[in-house]
Amino acid sequence: MTENNQIKQRVEETLARVLGVSPNEVSALGMGLHPRWDSMGHMELIMQIEKEFGLRFPTYEIAELVNPAAIVKAVERVNHK
């Protein structure tokens, strides 16, 4: 499994755990599309992703992380700095 696939899998598993859904359902989700992914849920998701990967997203970027693909891309970028 490539590093990018591992990141995607870990992001999906973390989102699934926080939202209480199956990892298979995560790719179709986004902020506002799930009852637990509201503004407060968004902050919880971001904190859990940061904890999972041992990183911190820049504050200005957090509002843009509104779907799994955007989160994966941001983790890959921050992880490679």
C-alpha positions in Angstrom: 0.0 0.0 0.0 1.4 3.4 -1.0 1.9 6.2 1.6 -1.0 8.2 0.0 -3.3 5.2 0.2 -2.3 4.7 3.9 -3.1 8.4 4.6 -6.5 8.1 2.9 -7.3 5.0 4.8 -6.3 6.5 8.2 -8.3 9.7 7.4 -11.4 7.6 6.5 -11.1 5.4 9.6 -10.7 8.5 11.8 -13.7 10.2 10.2 -15.8 7.0 10.4 -14.9 6.6 14.1 -15.8 10.2 15.0 -19.0 10.3 12.9 -20.1 6.8 13.9 -20.4 5.5 10.3 -18.7 2.7 8.3 -15.4 3.7 6.6 -17.1 2.8 3.3 -19.6 5.6 3.8 -17.0 8.3 4.5 -16.0 9.2 0.9 -19.6 10.5 0.2 -19.7 12.7 3.3 -18.9 16.3 3.8 -19.5 19.1 6.3 -23.2 19.6 6.6 -24.1 16.3 5.0 -24.1 14.3 8.2 -25.8 15.4 11.4 -22.6 15.0 13.4 -20.5 17.0 10.9 -21.8 20.5 11.8 -19.5 23.3 13.0 -18.8 21.8 16.4 -18.4 18.3 14.8 -16.0 19.8 12.3 -13.7 21.0 15.1 -13.8 17.6 16.7 -12.9 15.9 13.4 -10.0 18.2 12.8 -8.7 17.7 16.3 -8.9 13.9 15.9 -7.2 14.1 12.5 -4.4 16.2 14.0 -4.0 13.8 16.8 -4.0 10.7 14.5 -1.2 12.2 12.3 0.7 14.2 15.0 0.3 17.5 13.0 -1.3 20.9 13.2 -3.2 22.5 10.4 -2.8 26.2 9.9 -5.8 28.0 11.4 -6.7 29.6 8.1 -7.0 26.2 6.4 -9.4 24.5 8.8 -12.5 26.0 7.3 -11.5 24.5 3.9 -11.3 21.0 5.1 -14.9 20.2 4.4 -14.7 16.7 2.8 -12.5 13.7 3.1 -10.6 14.4 -0.2 -9.7 17.9 1.1 -8.5 16.5 4.4 -6.4 13.8 2.8 -4.8 16.4 0.5 -4.0 18.7 3.5 -2.6 15.8 5.5 -0.3 14.9 2.6 0.9 18.4 2.2 1.4 19.1 6.0 3.0 15.7 6.5 5.6 16.4 3.8 6.8 19.7 5.1 
